[in-house]
Amino acid sequence: MSKNLVIVESPSKTKPIEKYLGSDYHVVSSKGHVRDLSTKGKYGLGVDVDNDFKPDYVPMKGKSNVIKELKKEVKDAKHVFLATDPDREGEAISWHLSDVLNLKDDDYERVVFNEITEGAVKEAFKHARKIDKDLVNSQETRRILDRIIGFRLSKLIQSKTGGSSAGRVQSVALKLIVDREREIEAFVPEEYWSIKGVFKDFEAELFNYDHQDLEIKSEDEVNAILEKLSKNFIIESIDKKLKNKQSKTPFITSTLQQDASNKLNFNARKTMQIAQKLYEGIELANETVGLITYMRTDSIRLSDEFIKNTYAYINDKYGKEYVGSVKIAKKKDNVQDAHEAIRPTSINRTPESVKKFLTNDEYKLYRMIYYRALASLMAGATTENTTIILDNNNYQFKATGQVVTFDGYLKVYSDYEDTKDTILPVLKEKDKLVSQDITSEQHFTKPPSRYTEAKLIKEMEELGIGRPSTYATTMDILKKRNYAILEDKKFVPTSVGIEITDKLQQAFSHLINVEYTANMETDLDKIAEGKANWVKILRAFYDEFEPSVKEAFTAMPKKEAQKTGEDCPECGSPLVIRNGRYGEFVACSNYPKCKYIKSEPREVKEICDCPNCGSKIVEKHSKRGKLFYGCSNYPKCKTAYWDKPIGRNCPECGSMLTEKNKKIKCSSCNYEE
């Protein structure tokens, strides 16, 4: 008997979802995207710019067999449910699947769930719908925009600079890094001084003279003040105020990446990889279940059911005084509120209860997500803040202290927030105090700090650049292209990154900037809401962009290749350093008339003995530059491995053991150490 077919993106989702749905359903995976734009047509864009930007889609590399298998499954299915991720990209993947599998409206339903738990999945199937073409149009427009800008600008950059690519979001992010570096270079430090009164239990800093703001700019000014001060102080006033410290909203993608960077030392890519695993499902004692909701979101909304369950949990575990209220953030531009904030799928599934099923990094990230969501629904903490003003010959000094009088959400979130008691001694107004010392210290103003990954993501989010799904990719591109490097975990632009930014600003300052990029995100939102026509938006963009590209190709001077000081042995022209797919190489400057390329002897790195002929297994590179390990006696011996051989044989089948990501396994059978 035929079954209902459910198609998801990730293979790891298939087993738990199939178990939830029961025997009448068969769940398979598309393994992500199945199609992408071709490289045919004008400029290789895969888009017919003269025919309403009609896209030309082709199967992605390695996906033809996947599509073939899915067609077989569809043919035998009772009905098809497309259950790809709950965002615009997931909607687009569902549309691609429906198109490539020739599904008519009566053949399929679109199902969306924000978490992979039995309750959420079953509930989603009660609310199946058709594909939202507005969401698809928005995602298609983004893809076409990125293809046009990426291909055209990258070609320009490759021909005019030492760079290899440019992009709609990456180039604006790079500009932020370069602009910050120039702020730092132009910064002129200014001298200033501080004066403190040191007492037995606390310190007080000079801030006023005759109750007016006081700035001390030089050592002469310091000495003049010190001459007027004595060690005798009188307490002028004591001000005590109770303050309520509210918890933060639950995580969205950007804040998760920022806190994971600051508190766990994870980069954006690592954070998203771990979060993906927590979302798709973890095998617990007797079930496989998603531990968190979908991790690509910019909404802080929490479901009514989660709020209700969490309030009950807080009341039972901590008491009713710890129950807080739902955080409602001010609606920001470009926020997609289609799904929830990042939260645990069950408040009863504590980090401690699942720790033994998680890796150390998975546990750290899940713990932070869990307690952030829990804390967001707890009462605020109350602190008593004390400010003491002391007078010394009409110079006012200030001492501050803080005591937590009710811990509130800090009961569960204190590991992630710095809220320490600073206790001042019990004093009264008009009390006279004698300081142990009066000290002075020289300071200099500091330039703005370079961007860490966390700070750059925060800046991009606040400026409306990119989307939750793009932040990690943007960080990776900047580093991989060598446009910026990390020093002390902070982005420093390279000479190539600075050169590319300057060239793009010369020709495209009206397009490669924060405002234009953010406005484009707004236009994409309007398309998603059915309030704008995607073809008109693309046409308006292209008619402004393409003339600028053509002008730049003509007007922008080509960067001269760096000469090596050697002459070509074939034609006598100077040899120069060029950039290729796999890095720098030395070639004739008279190319294409002379195609001489200087071959550099490559160091041969021996790994171990070849198990088949006794020669050495050495490091090699494929035609595309990918590292592999092959016999030095090739072609007589064709022994080769993609993973690094370790020189030991498998105890089960005798084949070579190999190592990848610190895991040792057999190159032939399923043996793993």
N, C-alpha and C positions, 0 to 999 in steps of 0.2 A: 504494500500500500504506500502511495506517495505521501510525503511529509511536507509541512511548511518549511520553507528554506529561509534562514536568517543569515544575512551577510554583514559581518563586522569588519573593522579594519585590521585589528591585531589578532594574531593566532592565539595569544595568551587569554583572550576573552572567550574563546569558543567553548571550552569545557564548562566553566561555571555557568554561563548563560544557558547552554543546552541542558544542564542539570536543573536549573531553575524552571525552565519552560516545560520539561517533560518529554515523553516519548513521541509526541506528535510533531516535534520540531527538530530540525537538523541545522546546526550552526557551523558556518564556514567563514574563512577569512579572505579578504582581498589583498592582505599584506600591504596595506597602505594605498597610495595612489596607484591607479592602473594606466592612466593616460596623461600625456603632457603635450604642450605645443610642439609641433614639428620645427625643423630649421629650414623649411622650404620658403620660397617666395622672396619678396623684396627684403633685402638686407638679412635674409635668413631668419626673419621674425616668426614665421609660422602663423602670421596674421595678415589677412588681406585688408590693408589700411584703406584701399580705395573702394572696398565693398562692405561698408559699415563694420569694419574691423572683424570680419568673420574669421574665427580661429580655425586652424587646421590641427586636429588632434591625432596623435599616433600612440600606440602602446609604448609604455616606458620599457627600458631595457630589462629583459628578464620577465616581463609580465604577459607576454603572448600566451605562454602555457597556462598561467593563472587564469586569464580570460577564457581560454579554451575549456578548462576544467569547470569554471563557473557556468559557462553555457550548458555544459552537460548537466550540472546540478539543477539549473533553472528548468531545463527541459523535463526533468523528472519530478519537479516540485508541484505541490498542490497550490501554493501561493508563496510569494516572495516578500520578505520584510527587509528593508534596507536600514541597518542599525549602526551607521557610522557615527563618528563623534558629534557631540551636540554644539557645533559652532558652524560658522560660514564655510570653513574648509571641509568639515564633515558633510555639510549639505551639498557642496560641490562634488565631493567624491561619490555621494549617493546618486547625484544626477549623471555623472560619468558612467557609473555602473548601469543605471537604467538605460542609458543611451547605447552603450557598447553591448549590452545583453538584450537589446531590442525589447525592453519591457514597455507594454502599453499601460495606461492608467489603471485598467482593470486587473493588471497582473501583479501589482505591487502595492505596498504601503511603506511609509517612512515612519520609523520609530526612533524616539529620542529619549535617552535617560542620562541623568547627571551623575549617577553612581551605579556601580556594578554590585548590587545586592538583590536578593530575591524579591523583596517587596518593591523596590524601585523598578526593576525590569518588568515584573508582571503588571504593575500599574501603567507603565509606558505602553504596553501592548493594548491596553484598554483605550488609549488615546492616539491610535495610529492616524496618520494623515498623509497627504500627498507632498511631494517635494515642493519646497518654497522657492519658486523661480527667482524671486527678488533677491533672496540670499545668495543664490547661485550666480546671478548677474553681478552682484557686488564682488564676490570672490573671483569671478572670471575677469572683471575689470581690473582688480588688483593684479592678477597674474599677467594680463596683457600690458598694463602699465609698467610693471617690473621688467617684463621681457623687452619692451621697446627701449626703456631707459637703460637697462642693463646692457643690451646688445650694442646700441648705438654709442653710448658713452664709453663703454669698455673698448670698443674698436678705436675710438678717438684717443683714449688714454694710452692704449698700447702703442699707437703710432706717434704720439707726441711726448710721452713721458716714460719714466722707468717703471710705471705701474702696470697692473694687469686687469683691473676691473673698476667699475664705478656702479653705483646703484641709487635708487630713489631714497632709501632710508639710510643705508650705510654711509653715503657721502655726506649727509647732513650730520650724522653722528660723528663722523671723522672731523667735520668742520668744528663741532663743539670742542673736541679734544685739541685741535690746532689753535682755536681762538683762546682757549684757556691757557695754553702754553705761551702764547704771545702776551697775555695779561701778566703772566708770571715774569716773563723776560723784561717787560716794561715797568714792572713794579719797582718803586723806590722806597726802601724801608725808612721809617721815621722812628726816631728815638723817643722813648718815654720812660718814666720811672714810677715805681710804687714805693709807698712807705707803710710799714706795718707796726702796730703795737703788739708786742708778744707778752701774753699773760700765762699764768700757770696752766689753765685749762682751755684756753682758746686764743685766737688771734683776731685783731680788728684792723681793717685797712682804711687808710685815709682816702676820703672821697670828696670832701667839701671844705671850703674855707668861708666862714661867716654865712653858712648855709647856701652857698653858691657853688656850682660845679667847679672842680679844680683839676687842671691838667698840668702835669709836671714834665717839661720837655728836655731838661738838661741837668747835669750834675750840679751846676752852680745853683739852680733853683732848689734842688734837693738840699744842698748844704745850708742855704738861706732858711729853709723851713725847719730843718733839724735844729738850727740854733735857737729857734723860737719855741721848740717843744721841750717839755719836761717829761719825767716818768710818771707824773701825777695826772690821772684822768678822773673825770666825773661822769656818771651815767646820766645822760640827758633825757633819754626816753627808752621805754621798752614796749614794743608793739607785738602782740600775739594775735595770730589769725588762724582760724581753722579753714583749710582748703580741701576741696574734694578733687581727687585725682582719678579721672575716668580711664577705663581700659581702652585699648585700641580696638578698631574694627577687625573682623576676621580677615585672614589673608586673601589678597588677590594675587595674580601672577607676579606683578612687579614687586609688591611688598614681600612676598615669599622669597623671591630671588635676592632682594636687598638684605633681609634678615638672615637668610642662609649664608650669604657672603660675610656679613658682619659678625654673626654669632657662631656659625659652624665652619667658616672658612671654605665653603663650597663655591665654585664658580657657577655661572648661570646654566651652562650646559649640564653640569653634574646634577644640579638641583632639579632640573626638568626631567632628566633621565630617571632619577630616583622617584620623583613624584609620579611619573608615568607608570612605573612598576607598582607603586602603592595604589594607584587608581585602577589599573587593569586587574589586579588581584594577587593576593598572597595566600599561599596554602597554609591554613591553620590546622589544628588537630583533626577536625572532621569535616572541613569545608574549605573551599577556595572562595575568597570574598575580596572585593575592593575595599580598601581601608579608608580612602579619601574620595571626595567628589572630584569632578573634572577640574584639572589643574590649569586650564587656559581660560581665564576669566578676568574681567575687570569690574565685576559686580560684588558688592558686599552683602547682598541679600542672603538671608537664611530661610529655609523652609519652615512653615508653621509647625510641622511635626517635630523637626529637630529642636526648635525653640521650646516647644511644650515639654519634650523629653528631657532637655537640658535643664530647664527650670526645676523639674521634679528631682533630677539628679543633684543639683546644687542644694536644694532644700533638704533632701535626705542626708547628704554627706556633710554639708557645712552649716546648715541652718538657714532659716528664712531671711535673716538679716543680710545674707550673702547673695540673695537673688537680686539681679539687676534689671536692666531694661534693654530693649533692642536698640542697637546703634543705627541711626538713619543718617547716612552721609548726604551732603549736598550734591545734587545731580550735576555731574561734570559733563562737559562736551565729550563726544566720542566714546561714551560708556555703553557697552552692549550688555543689557540686563536680561539676556535670554536665559541665563542659568545662575546658579548660586555662587557664593564665595567658596573658597577652598576650606573644607571642614572634614572632620571624621564622619564616616557613614553611620556610626553609632557612638553615642557618648558613653555607652557602657563598655565599649571596647577600649579600655585604657591602654596607654603605652606599655605599662608594666605587664599587663596580661598577655600581650602579643610579642613581647621582647624576644622570647626564645625562638620565634619564627622569622625574625628579621635579621638582616646584617646590621652591623654597628651603624653604618651611615643611614640605612633605612629607618632604624630606630630613632636616631637623632632627629631626622626630618619629620617623622610621624609625630614624635613627642612635641616638637615645636608647633606643628599644625594643630594637634589636639588641644594643647593648653592655650593657644591663641584663641581658638574658637570658644572653648569653655570660658576663658577669662572675659571674652567680649560680652557675655551674658551675665556676668557677675557684677555686684555692686561696686561702686568706686571706692578707692581707699581714701581715708581721711588723715590728713597730716596737720599738726600744729606747727606753724612756721613762726619763728621768733626773730625779730630784728632789734638789735640793741645799738643805739647811737651813743657814742662816748665823745666827750668834748675835752680838748687839750689846748688851752690858750686860743680859743675860737677856731680851732681846726677840728673838724668832725670826722670821727672814725666809725666804721660800721662793722658789726659782727652778726652773722646769721646762723641760725640753727634750725633743724627740722626733726620732728619726732612723729612717727607713724602711730596714730591713736586708734585706727581701725584698718586692718590690712586689706579687707575687701578682696578684689581680684588678685592682689599680690599674694594671697594665700597659695595660689597655684602658678603665678607667673613671675615670681621674684627672680628666678634664674635668668630671665630674659630682659629684666629691667633694672637699672641702677637706681634704687631708692634706699638710701642708707640713713640711719639716724645720725644726726650731728647734734649732740646734746650740749647745751650751754649751761653753765652753773646757775644756781638760783641767785638772782640779783634783784635789787630794787632801784627805782629812780632816786637820784641824788647820792647813791652810794659812791664812795671814793675808792679808786683802785690805783695800785702802783704797778706799773709794767716791769717785767723782768728785763726787757730790752726794747729798743726801737730800731728797726732795720730798714734799709733801703735796697732796692734792686733795680738794675737797669734792664730795659726790655726794648725790643724793636718790633714794629708792626710786621706782620707776615703776609706774604702774597696769598691769593686764593689757592687752595690746594688742588692738585691734579685730580682727575676723576678716577675713582675706583670703579670696578664693574657695578657695584651697588649704587654709587652716586650717579653714574652715567645712566643707568636704567631709570632711576628716580627722575632725573632731568628729562629724559625722553618721554616718560609718562606724563609729567607735569606740562610739557610743551605740546603733547598730543602727537608725538612722532611715533609711527609704527603701531604695533598691536602686541598683546601678550605673547602671541606665538612667535613674534619676530625678534624679541629682545636677545635671547640666547644666541640665535643665528647671527645677529648683527655683531655681537661681541666676538664670536668665532671668526667671522670674515675679516674683521679689522686686524686680528692677530695673525691669521693664516696668510693674509696678503702682505704681511710685514708693513702695514701702514701705521701701526702703533704697537709698541711693546710694553710689557708690564715691568715696572721697576718698583720694588716695595709695594706690589699689588696695585700700582697706579699706572694709568695709561700715559705714555710718553710718545708723541708722534715721531715717526722716523722722517728722514729727509724725503723719502718717496711720498709719505703721507702728506707732508707739508706741500711738496711740489704739486701733487694731484689736487689738493684743496685750492691752492692758488690758481691753477689753470682753470678749474671748474668755475671758480668765482669770477674770473676774467670774462668768461663766455656765458655762464648760466646763473649768475647771481639772482636773476629774477625767478628762477625755477628751483635751484638747489639752495633752499633756505628753510628755516623753521616754519615761517608763516605759510608758505606755499604747500609744504609737506603736510602740515596740520590741516589746512583747508581741504586738501585732497582726501584726508581721512574722513572729514565731515561729508564730503561728496559721496564717498563710498557708503557711509551710513545712510545717506538719503536714498541711494539706490537700493540698499537692503530693506528700507522701509517703504519702497514703492513710490517715493516722492521725487525721483529724478530719473532721467533716461540715460542709461549707461553709454549708449552710442554718442549722444550729444556731449557728454563729459569727456569721453575719449577724443572726440573730434576737436573740441576746444583746446584740450591739452596738446594734441599732436600738431595742430596748425600753428601753435606757438613754439613748440619744442623743435620740430624738424628743421625749420629755417635757421634756428640758432646752431644746430648741429652742423649743418652744411657750411654755414659761415665760419664756424670754428675750425672745421677741417681745412678751410682755405687760409684763414687768418692766423691760426695758432702756429707758432714756429715749432718745428720738429726738434726734439732734443738730440743734440749730437752725441753719438756713441763715444764712450771713453776709450781713448787709444791706449794700447798696451806698451808702445815703444818698439814693437817688432813689425817686420814687414811680411806680407804674405809670400810664402815660398813659391807660389804658382804664378802670381801676376805682379808682385812687388808693391801692391797697395798696402796701406797701414792695416794692421790687425786691430780689431776693436772688441770690447766686451758687450755682449748682447744678452738679453733675457729670453729664456725659453720656458717651455712648460715645466721643466724639471730644474730650473734655476739658471744661473749664469753660465755662458760658454764663450769661447773666443773664436771669432770668425773674421772673414775678409770684409773690409769696408766697401768693397766693390760689388757686393751682392746686389742684384741677382746675376750680373755678368760673370762673377767668379763665386763659386759656391764652396770655397775651401773652408773647412771647420777644423780647428786644431784639436786633436784628440789628446786628452790628458790621461796618463797612466793611472788607473784606478787601483787603490790599495785593495788587495785581496784579503778578506777576513775569513780565516778558517774557523769552522764551528766544531766539527768532529769527524771521525772516520766514516766513509761511505759504507753502509752495511752490505752492499752488493758487489763492490769491486775493490774495496780497500783504499781507494783514493780519498781525497778530502771533500767533505761537504762545505761549501763556501757561500757567503752572501752574494746574491745576484739581484739584478733588477729587470723586470719585464719591460717590454717596449713602451708601456705606459708609465714606467717608473716605479711600479709596485715592488716592494721588497719580497724576495722569496729565497729559498735555500736549495741549491742544486749541486750536483756532483761536478768536480773540476775536470772530470774525464769525459764530459759531454763533447760530442754526441755519441761516443761509444757507450757511455753509461748515462741513462736518462733519469736517474733517481732525483726526485725533487719533492720539496715540502713547502707549503705556504706558511705553516707554523714552525717555530724554531726547534730543530731536533736537539735532544740533550745527550745523545750518545749512549743511551740505555735502551734495552729491548723490553717490549711488553711481556709480562710474565704469563699472559694468556695465549697470545698468538705469535709472539716473537718479533713483531714489526717494531719499527722505531717509535719511541716515545717522544712527543713534542710538547712544547710549553707555549701557552698564550694566556696573557692576563694573570700570570702566576699560577695557572692551573695546568697540571700535567695530565695528558691523555694520550691514548694510542692513535697513531696515524691511520690505522686500518680498522680496528674493532671498537667496541664501545667502552673499553676499559678506561677508567679514570682514577687517578690517585687523590 
